[in-house]
Amino acid sequence: MNDESIVVIDRTLLPKDAAFTGIRKGAEPFLHAIGEHWFSASRQIAEECPGWKQPIPYIIVRRLEEIFVTRRRANIREARLREKISIGIGGHLRPGSHTDFSRLLLENAHRELHEELVISPEVPIHTMAEALQFLGVINDDRDDVGRCHIGFLYVLDLPIDTTVSVREHENLAGEFRDLESIPIDSNTESWSVLALRLLKGHTDRC
């Protein structure tokens, strides 16, 4: 397996109240801290280093009242996420030449969206930048996956005539589902549970 270089930050350089569980509305302190202090590191090392946080764009794809839901298959590389349901599309940030972390976040979010999904018509990056609705910073240190990651949670609303499918069928299955039919249980990723509770009105932001 080839290693890759990803964006990380020492968790001690995040805002002092960053060790929360849930979704926090204010992103600016986190964007500023990561923009000032991020560095690149081996993904293999970062996944085993709870002293670092890996920033992740986490995008909910919505078409009218339906959410695109994915389920990771049993053969994926990340064993901790196998067979889990997710409403978020996203992944690790690849280092780039931009000093503006917000731009780096957007470009990686756009790349991840089109690497994981086939969207027709495709969403250009400038359209995505205008359409993304920020919901909050998402964090959950209660499990091994969440402990090493911090997410920027968005909703991307698509026109009704847009079609969406998963790109790598051997790793992922996906379909649009009504919000109320998506379960909040142990088969759902922890970040998706937090996002679903917010969307369903079960909890407030931190």
Number of C-alpha atoms within 10 A of each C-alpha: 4 5 9 12 17 20 23 28 24 16 20 11 16 19 13 9 6 17 14 12 16 23 23 18 16 14 15 11 13 18 18 15 16 24 17 14 12 20 14 17 18 13 18 13 11 21 16 13 14 17 13 24 25 28 25 23 26 26 25 24 22 21 20 11 11 16 23 21 22 21 20 20 18 15 12 14 11 10 11 12 18 18 20 17 26 24 26 23 23 22 19 22 23 17 18 16 7 12 10 13 19 14 13 18 22 18 20 19 26 19 16 19 22 16 14 18 18 15 16 11 12 14 16 9 14 10 10 18 16 9 15 18 15 15 21 19 26 29 24 21 17 10 10 13 19 20 20 22 23 27 23 24 27 22 17 17 18 19 10 9 9 12 14 19 18 20 16 12 13 12 17 21 17 19 13 18 17 14 17 13 9 16 13 17 11 10 15 20 23 23 24 22 21 21 28 21 16 16 14 10 9 10 14 12 17 13
